[in-house]
Amino acid sequence: MKLRIEVLVLTVSFLLALAVLPSVERLGGYGCGKALAQEGEVGPATAIHELMGQAKKLGAKGQLPHTWWNLDSRLDEAEKSGATPEQWALLETEARRLVNAAAFIKEMRSQKSGMEALLGRFDQALEEIGTLSGVEMDPVLSGTDLARDLVDKMNEENLQRQFLVDSLTVTNRRFSELVGGRTAAQDSLITALQVEVSSLRRQLWETELRVGVAEADRSAAESVLTKKQEHDAAIAAVRSLFTAEEGEVLITATGEVVMQVYGISFGVGSASLSPGQDDLVAKIVAAIQMFPAAEISVEGHTDDTGGYDANLRLSRRRAETVARLLEQKLGSGEQSIATEGFGPDKPIALNSTTEGRAMNRRIDVVVATVP
């Protein structure tokens, strides 16, 4: 445990070097070596020797003896036996690191009043490590005690995770022992059980994700319900627009809304609307606007008075008249409403009565919308 704390403290200390390290130019560190490399007039060994000279002036030989002698020995071997460009580059990188490490230690040894700030940065680094590891830090601890507390809690978290993994491993081993030595079908069962163990492990790790998906499903269901309620409300509103003398609103098995407008009138044998139709046309426009983006079609119908072919042509012309008028009122700017004429083929009342023939002489406006 003591060794782990010391390693953690050392790691955090070197991370803090980036925050407290003074200008490398003022310390005579990295800057000079970089200048040598840019001149392009010295070999790699010369540049590394220059860097080691800087590190020596900063006290590296006495403060970092192991690193110093290891690098010096490898440099000597490279000069005697030769080295690849990659090996020279690695030696130069380590020499630059040695300069910076020596500068950091020298700066730490020279500071007296900055220890409080250093302690603050040390504690902050520990707290950031704890946050990344999901560990709640003790707010009253500081320094080594805080580091020890962090290590203990991280060990505890690791033990809990290891316990879960070990439990799953033991369960898997028991399953394997139960079915060991049996037929190929039982071997398949082992595979299935191993897959199930992996699935349980993933479920343990992804609980929050499943909760999020469930919430999304609930929201989607609520959205569907809301859309259906809005659709039903729109249909009820459309039905309230028309009086019994003006028309009737039907819903087909496929969800289409059909407005059978038998209150609309034309001249005898004519496709021109009779005067006084503005209010009824306005109601049809208002009904269509309750279903944005729906496909609209207009169907023309007649009674069975007169010739069949003439009635068929008349129904088509009347459907065209109403469709173009609706497009104008809706402001579509183009022919977007389909039309069709059925003549006397689709009566909704008896043609043997005056009232029945009047209802059969109608316009059907079909709104192809599905809730």
C-alpha positions as CSV (number, residue, x, y, z in Angstrom):
1,M,0.0,0.0,0.0
2,K,2.8,2.4,0.9
3,L,4.5,1.7,-2.4
4,R,1.3,2.4,-4.3
5,I,0.9,5.8,-2.6
6,E,4.5,6.7,-3.3
7,V,4.0,5.8,-7.0
8,L,0.8,7.9,-7.1
9,V,2.4,10.9,-5.5
10,L,5.4,10.7,-7.9
11,T,3.1,10.5,-10.9
12,V,1.0,13.5,-9.8
13,S,4.1,15.4,-9.0
14,F,5.5,15.0,-12.5
15,L,2.1,16.0,-13.9
16,L,2.3,19.2,-11.9
17,A,5.6,20.0,-13.5
18,L,3.8,21.3,-16.5
19,A,2.1,23.9,-14.2
20,V,5.1,25.1,-12.2
21,L,8.0,24.5,-14.6
22,P,9.6,27.9,-15.5
23,S,10.6,29.0,-18.9
24,V,13.0,26.5,-20.5
25,E,14.9,29.4,-22.1
26,R,15.5,31.0,-18.7
27,L,16.8,27.7,-17.3
28,G,18.9,27.0,-20.4
29,G,17.1,23.7,-21.1
30,Y,15.2,22.5,-24.2
31,G,15.6,25.8,-26.2
32,C,19.3,25.4,-26.9
33,G,19.0,21.8,-28.0
34,K,16.2,22.7,-30.4
35,A,18.3,25.5,-31.9
36,L,21.1,23.0,-32.5
37,A,18.7,20.7,-34.4
38,Q,17.4,23.6,-36.5
39,E,20.9,24.7,-37.6
40,G,21.4,21.3,-39.3
41,E,25.2,21.7,-38.9
42,V,25.8,19.2,-36.0
43,G,25.4,15.5,-35.8
44,P,23.0,13.8,-33.5
45,A,25.6,12.8,-31.0
46,T,26.8,16.4,-30.7
47,A,23.3,17.7,-30.0
48,I,22.8,15.0,-27.3
49,H,26.1,15.9,-25.7
50,E,25.1,19.5,-25.6
51,L,21.7,18.6,-24.0
52,M,23.5,16.4,-21.4
53,G,25.8,19.3,-20.6
54,Q,22.8,21.5,-19.9
55,A,21.3,18.8,-17.7
56,K,24.6,18.5,-15.8
57,K,24.6,22.3,-15.1
58,L,21.1,21.9,-13.7
59,G,22.3,19.2,-11.3
60,A,21.0,16.1,-13.1
61,K,24.2,14.1,-12.5
62,G,23.7,14.4,-8.7
63,Q,19.9,14.5,-8.5
64,L,19.1,12.0,-11.2
65,P,22.1,9.7,-11.2
66,H,20.4,6.5,-12.5
67,T,18.9,8.3,-15.5
68,W,22.1,10.2,-16.1
69,W,24.5,7.2,-16.2
70,N,22.0,5.0,-18.1
71,L,21.7,7.7,-20.9
72,D,25.5,8.3,-20.9
73,S,26.2,4.6,-21.3
74,R,23.7,4.2,-24.1
75,L,25.1,7.3,-25.9
76,D,28.7,5.9,-25.6
77,E,27.5,2.6,-27.1
78,A,25.7,4.3,-29.9
79,E,28.9,6.3,-30.8
80,K,31.0,3.2,-30.8
81,S,28.7,0.7,-32.6
82,G,26.6,3.1,-34.6
83,A,22.9,3.6,-34.3
84,T,19.8,4.0,-36.6
85,P,18.2,7.4,-37.1
86,E,15.3,6.2,-35.0
87,Q,17.7,5.2,-32.1
88,W,19.4,8.6,-32.3
89,A,16.0,10.3,-32.2
90,L,15.0,8.3,-29.1
91,L,18.3,9.2,-27.3
92,E,17.7,12.9,-28.1
93,T,14.2,12.7,-26.8
94,E,15.4,11.2,-23.5
95,A,18.1,13.8,-23.2
96,R,15.6,16.6,-23.6
97,R,13.4,14.9,-21.0
98,L,16.5,14.7,-18.7
99,V,17.0,18.5,-19.1
100,N,13.4,19.3,-18.2
101,A,13.4,16.9,-15.3
102,A,16.5,18.4,-13.9
103,A,15.1,21.9,-14.3
104,F,11.9,20.9,-12.5
105,I,13.8,19.5,-9.5
106,K,16.0,22.5,-9.4
107,E,13.0,24.8,-9.4
108,M,11.3,22.7,-6.7
109,R,14.4,22.9,-4.5
110,S,14.6,26.7,-5.0
111,Q,11.0,27.5,-4.1
112,K,10.1,28.1,-0.4
113,S,6.9,30.1,-0.4
114,G,5.2,28.2,-3.3
115,M,4.6,24.9,-1.4
116,E,1.1,25.9,-0.5
117,A,0.2,26.4,-4.2
118,L,2.0,23.2,-5.1
119,L,-0.1,21.3,-2.4
120,G,-3.3,22.8,-3.9
121,R,-2.4,21.7,-7.4
122,F,-1.4,18.2,-5.9
123,D,-4.8,17.9,-4.2
124,Q,-6.6,19.1,-7.4
125,A,-4.8,16.5,-9.5
126,L,-5.8,13.8,-7.0
127,E,-9.5,14.9,-7.1
128,E,-9.5,14.9,-10.9
129,I,-8.1,11.3,-10.8
130,G,-10.9,10.4,-8.3
131,T,-13.5,12.0,-10.5
132,L,-12.3,10.0,-13.6
133,S,-12.3,6.8,-11.5
134,G,-15.8,7.5,-10.1
135,V,-14.5,7.8,-6.5
136,E,-15.9,10.3,-4.0
137,M,-13.1,12.1,-2.3
138,D,-13.0,13.0,1.4
139,P,-13.3,16.8,1.6
140,V,-11.3,17.1,4.9
141,L,-8.1,15.3,3.7
142,S,-5.1,16.7,1.9
143,G,-1.6,15.7,0.7
144,T,-0.5,12.2,1.4
145,D,-3.6,11.4,3.5
146,L,-5.7,12.3,0.5
147,A,-3.6,10.2,-1.8
148,R,-3.8,7.2,0.6
149,D,-7.6,7.6,0.8
150,L,-7.8,7.7,-3.0
151,V,-5.7,4.5,-3.4
152,D,-7.8,2.7,-0.7
153,K,-11.1,3.7,-2.4
154,M,-9.8,2.8,-5.9
155,N,-8.6,-0.6,-4.5
156,E,-12.1,-1.1,-3.0
157,E,-13.8,-0.3,-6.4
158,N,-11.4,-2.7,-8.1
159,L,-12.1,-5.4,-5.6
160,Q,-15.9,-5.0,-6.2
161,R,-15.5,-5.2,-9.9
162,Q,-13.2,-8.2,-9.6
163,F,-15.7,-9.9,-7.3
164,L,-18.4,-9.6,-10.0
165,V,-16.0,-10.9,-12.6
166,D,-14.9,-13.8,-10.4
167,S,-18.5,-14.7,-9.6
168,L,-19.4,-14.8,-13.3
169,T,-16.3,-16.9,-13.9
170,V,-17.2,-19.4,-11.1
171,T,-20.7,-19.6,-12.5
172,N,-19.4,-20.3,-15.9
173,R,-17.0,-22.9,-14.6
174,R,-19.9,-24.7,-12.8
175,F,-22.0,-24.7,-15.9
176,S,-19.1,-26.2,-17.8
177,E,-18.6,-28.9,-15.2
178,L,-22.3,-29.8,-15.2
179,V,-22.3,-30.4,-19.0
180,G,-18.8,-31.6,-19.4
181,G,-18.3,-34.9,-21.2
182,R,-21.7,-35.0,-22.8
183,T,-23.0,-35.0,-26.3
184,A,-22.6,-32.3,-29.0
185,A,-26.0,-31.0,-28.1
186,Q,-24.9,-30.5,-24.5
187,D,-21.7,-28.7,-25.8
188,S,-24.1,-26.3,-27.5
189,L,-25.7,-25.7,-24.2
190,I,-22.4,-24.7,-22.7
191,T,-21.9,-22.2,-25.5
192,A,-25.4,-20.8,-24.9
193,L,-24.7,-20.5,-21.2
194,Q,-21.4,-18.7,-21.9
195,V,-23.3,-16.3,-24.1
196,E,-25.8,-15.8,-21.4
197,V,-23.1,-15.0,-18.8
198,S,-21.6,-12.4,-21.2
199,S,-25.1,-11.0,-21.7
200,L,-25.6,-10.7,-17.9
201,R,-22.2,-8.9,-17.6
202,R,-23.2,-6.5,-20.3
203,Q,-26.5,-5.9,-18.6
204,L,-24.6,-5.1,-15.4
205,W,-22.5,-2.5,-17.2
206,E,-25.3,-1.0,-19.3
207,T,-28.1,-0.4,-16.8
208,E,-28.2,3.3,-17.4
209,L,-28.3,2.8,-21.2
210,R,-31.3,0.5,-20.9
211,V,-33.0,3.1,-18.7
212,G,-32.4,5.7,-21.3
213,V,-33.8,3.4,-24.1
214,A,-36.9,2.7,-22.0
215,E,-37.4,6.4,-21.5
216,A,-37.1,6.9,-25.3
217,D,-39.6,4.2,-25.9
218,R,-42.0,5.8,-23.4
219,S,-41.6,9.1,-25.2
220,A,-42.2,7.5,-28.6
221,A,-45.4,5.8,-27.3
222,E,-46.6,9.1,-25.9
223,S,-45.8,10.8,-29.2
224,V,-47.9,8.2,-31.1
225,L,-50.8,8.6,-28.6
226,T,-50.6,12.4,-28.9
227,K,-50.7,12.2,-32.7
228,K,-53.8,9.9,-32.6
229,Q,-55.5,12.2,-30.2
230,E,-54.8,15.2,-32.4
231,H,-56.0,13.2,-35.5
232,D,-59.3,12.2,-33.7
233,A,-59.7,15.8,-32.6
234,A,-59.2,17.1,-36.2
235,I,-61.9,14.6,-37.5
236,A,-64.3,15.7,-34.9
237,A,-63.7,19.4,-35.8
238,V,-64.2,18.6,-39.5
239,R,-67.5,16.9,-38.8
240,S,-68.7,19.9,-36.8
241,L,-68.1,22.2,-39.8
242,F,-70.9,20.8,-42.0
243,T,-74.7,20.8,-41.4
244,A,-76.8,17.8,-42.3
245,E,-78.0,19.7,-45.4
246,E,-74.4,20.5,-46.5
247,G,-72.7,17.2,-46.2
248,E,-71.4,14.3,-44.2
249,V,-67.9,13.2,-43.1
250,L,-66.9,9.5,-43.3
251,I,-63.8,7.5,-42.3
252,T,-62.8,4.6,-44.6
253,A,-61.3,1.3,-43.5
254,T,-57.9,2.6,-44.6
255,G,-58.1,5.8,-42.6
256,E,-59.1,8.2,-45.4
257,V,-61.3,11.1,-44.4
258,V,-64.1,11.5,-47.0
259,M,-66.2,14.7,-47.0
260,Q,-69.4,14.0,-49.0
261,V,-70.5,17.5,-49.9
262,Y,-74.0,17.3,-51.5
263,G,-74.9,20.8,-50.5
264,I,-72.7,22.2,-53.3
265,S,-74.6,23.1,-56.5
266,F,-73.9,23.7,-60.1
267,G,-76.0,25.0,-63.0
268,V,-78.1,22.4,-64.8
269,G,-75.8,20.4,-67.1
270,S,-73.0,22.8,-66.2
271,A,-69.6,22.5,-64.4
272,S,-69.8,26.1,-63.1
273,L,-70.7,26.7,-59.4
274,S,-74.0,28.3,-58.7
275,P,-73.8,31.7,-56.9
276,G,-73.7,31.7,-53.0
277,Q,-71.2,28.8,-52.6
278,D,-68.5,30.8,-50.9
279,D,-69.3,29.8,-47.3
280,L,-69.4,26.1,-48.1
281,V,-66.2,26.2,-50.1
282,A,-64.5,28.0,-47.1
283,K,-65.6,25.1,-44.9
284,I,-64.0,22.6,-47.2
285,V,-60.7,24.7,-47.2
286,A,-60.8,24.8,-43.4
287,A,-61.3,21.1,-43.2
288,I,-58.3,20.4,-45.5
289,Q,-56.1,22.7,-43.5
290,M,-56.6,20.5,-40.4
291,F,-54.5,17.8,-42.1
292,P,-51.2,19.4,-43.2
293,A,-49.2,17.6,-45.9
294,A,-52.1,15.1,-46.6
295,E,-52.8,14.1,-50.1
296,I,-56.1,15.5,-51.4
297,S,-58.3,14.3,-54.2
298,V,-61.7,15.5,-55.5
299,E,-64.4,13.1,-56.9
300,G,-67.4,14.2,-58.9
301,H,-70.7,12.3,-58.9
302,T,-74.1,12.7,-60.6
303,D,-77.6,11.2,-60.5
304,D,-78.8,8.8,-63.2
305,T,-80.8,11.4,-65.1
306,G,-79.6,11.7,-68.7
307,G,-77.1,9.7,-70.7
308,Y,-74.3,7.8,-68.9
309,D,-71.4,9.1,-70.9
310,A,-72.6,12.7,-70.6
311,N,-73.0,12.3,-66.8
312,L,-69.5,10.8,-66.6
313,R,-67.9,13.7,-68.5
314,L,-69.9,16.2,-66.4
315,S,-68.8,14.7,-63.1
316,R,-65.2,15.0,-64.2
317,R,-65.5,18.6,-65.2
318,R,-67.2,19.5,-61.9
319,A,-64.4,17.7,-59.9
320,E,-61.9,19.8,-61.9
321,T,-63.7,23.0,-61.1
322,V,-63.8,22.4,-57.4
323,A,-60.2,21.1,-57.3
324,R,-58.8,24.2,-59.0
325,L,-60.9,26.5,-56.8
326,L,-59.5,24.7,-53.7
327,E,-56.0,25.1,-54.9
328,Q,-56.5,28.8,-55.4
329,K,-58.0,29.1,-51.8
330,L,-55.2,27.0,-50.3
331,G,-52.5,29.0,-52.1
332,S,-50.7,25.9,-53.5
333,G,-49.7,27.8,-56.7
334,E,-49.9,24.6,-58.8
335,Q,-52.3,21.7,-59.6
336,S,-51.6,19.5,-56.6
337,I,-55.2,18.1,-56.1
338,A,-56.1,15.0,-58.1
339,T,-59.5,14.7,-59.7
340,E,-61.8,11.8,-60.9
341,G,-65.4,11.6,-62.1
342,F,-67.6,8.6,-61.5
343,G,-70.9,9.8,-63.0
344,P,-73.9,7.9,-61.5
345,D,-71.8,4.9,-60.5
346,K,-71.5,5.6,-56.8
347,P,-74.9,6.8,-55.5
348,I,-75.4,7.3,-51.7
349,A,-79.2,7.6,-52.0
350,L,-82.1,6.4,-54.2
351,N,-82.4,8.1,-57.6
352,S,-86.1,7.5,-57.5
353,T,-86.7,10.5,-55.2
354,T,-85.9,14.1,-55.6
355,E,-84.0,14.2,-52.3
356,G,-82.0,11.1,-53.3
357,R,-81.0,12.5,-56.7
358,A,-79.9,15.8,-55.0
359,M,-77.6,13.9,-52.6
360,N,-76.2,11.9,-55.5
361,R,-75.2,15.1,-57.3
362,R,-72.3,15.7,-54.9
363,I,-68.6,16.4,-54.6
364,D,-66.5,14.0,-52.5
365,V,-63.3,15.5,-51.1
366,V,-60.9,12.7,-50.0
367,V,-58.1,13.4,-47.5
368,A,-55.6,10.5,-47.5
369,T,-54.3,10.7,-44.0
370,V,-53.5,7.9,-41.5
371,P,-53.4,8.7,-37.8
